[in-house]
Amino acid sequence: MKKMKLIYSTVLVLISIVFLPACTDLEEQIIDESTGAEFITEDYLYNLVAPSYNTFTRLWYRERVWGFQEATADEVMFPTRGTDWFDGGVWQEDFLHNWTPQHRDVVATWNELSTGIARANYSLTLLEDFKETQEVKWFKAELRFNRAFFMYFYMDLYGKVPYRDYTETNFSTNPKVFNRVQAFNFLTKEIKEIMPQLGDKNVVPYGRPNKDGARMFLAKLYLNKEVYTGEAAYDSCLSYVNELINSGRYALDPDYFNIFSFNNKNNYSDNDEAILVAVLDDSENMGKDDNVIWVQHTFHYNQNLNFGGYNDWNGCVAPQDYLDNNWIAHTDTSTDIRWRDDRIYDTAKVYLGFNYGQQYSVNNTPLTERDKITPLIFSWDCPLDGASESQGVRVLKYEPKIPPINPRRTDNDYVVWRIADAYLMRAECNFRLGNSNDALQDIRDLRAVRNAPDISAVDLDVILAERALELYWEGHRRQDLIRFGKFLDSRINKPDVSADTRLILPIPQTAIDAIDDPDLLSQNPGY
């Protein structure tokens, strides 16, 4: 199987020409001395498009899109432990919905998305010099897909979308800024337009957007249309997820954690779950060491998984009410294969899934906290502020490679969208459209594959809980809670109901100052 390798260190056309200068910094940041002009040949097509894909792989990071979708919801919490994990208060602000326009990750995520759009536009400009071969046509469509994907998260997180087409070359003027309705209309039109130009699954190389990725993109847009525009479109979402489910190109994997294995790229076939992935490679830096990693940010300092290179940071946990309200209330953890799996336990002394109770070294000695006295017992409860070293249930979704090539990286390709989500989306759409029997059947079918107890009735609470069981720590939870009207609710460690204005993030003050036109870009209400 051919895998698209996006080698950050050898891409010679990485000039961060800010195509949205009014959205970030007006200064040009030169990442490499070469303009790349001397390399514009067919042989360098991969290098010409790589920068956009590189940004795509950087979104699934605790301080970028993944963090905002998870740590602002009920599914992930980064407790402050003494002086650890305070980081200027950003994690507490995330969980309590107390962001400001100066929040570190509010600014950084905005800038990352801007960079992604700029890189896609720059590559589209370079490809204009090429003959329209099939490969060039695919790459042009894929770059437009990537650009739309970055715009999608602008719309979802910030409610406003700066945009400049690659053909607009007067960078002394401000870009357009779409509101959510305008952005939704642009994105649905754009994806429908490029879908016929994208390749089919198993035709374009693994890791690149294809027609099915576009179908899932449209399904996601229509699933959340009511949030974005005030008008629901569940029937349109249903149409696209039916195309995916009925295509025969995907199947629910009876081995749940196989989906997230360190060699999950080898799953790619007509029996795979993955619809869209971010390709990662632990042999290459690609400019993001310590970003997309899954071991270090949750496990205790004294857990090294039988390899000294895993120097863990004792960070994020699964909050108690998420565990109580979803896992304990809606499934049997003794049978449900999604709860935890022991395939690496003998080697690493951690479970895939949820880790709690006494923790052990690889020679079965009970571990202690750093004081070498207090037993390291991961407890169910954990405060947001003032947590002890042991408090909180730790989660490991992606199987680590032991020993790793480099513990600061991961070889697990990040699964952005997969077919189990499509089944859950179909169940939700059918229920909202009055087809409760069809909704129930999809939930029952999914639970049967996951060895979870059968159910006899379904409602929106059951569907939302099933999404929590199936898709935990995959970057969907904030969006789900907003759509189900529960994002603003109080919960353990968040005693207050959030104001409606917290459904979207503030616009970074740096972006507002740079554009300097309140009619074009003003601060979101409530900030």
Secondary structure, 3 states (H helix, E strand, C coil): CCECCCCHHHCCCCEECCCCHHHCCCCCEECCCCCCHHHCCHHHHHHHHHHHHHHHHCCCCCCCHHHHHHCCCCCCECCEECCECCHHHHHHHHHHCCCCCCCHHHHHHHHHHHHHHHHHHHHHHHHCCCCCCHHHHHHHHHHHHHHHHHHHHHHHHHCEEEECCCCCCCCCCCCEEEEHHHHHHHHHHHHHHHHHHCCCCCCCCECCCCHHHHHHHHHHHHHCHHHHHCCCCHHHHHHHHHHHHCCCCCCCCCCHHHHHCCCHHHHCCCCCCEEEEECCCCCCCCCCCCCCCCCCCCCCCCCCCCCCCCCCCCCCEECHHHHHHHHHHHCCCCCCCCCEECCCHHHHCCCEEEECEECECCCCCECECCCCCCECEEECCCCCECCCCCECEEEECCCCCCCCCCCCCCCCCEEEEEHHHHHHHHHHHHHHCCCHHHHHHHHHHHHHHCCCCCCCCCCHHHHHHHHHHHCCCCCCHHHHHHHCCCCCCCECCECCCCCHHHHCCCCCHHHHHHHCCCCCCCCCCCC
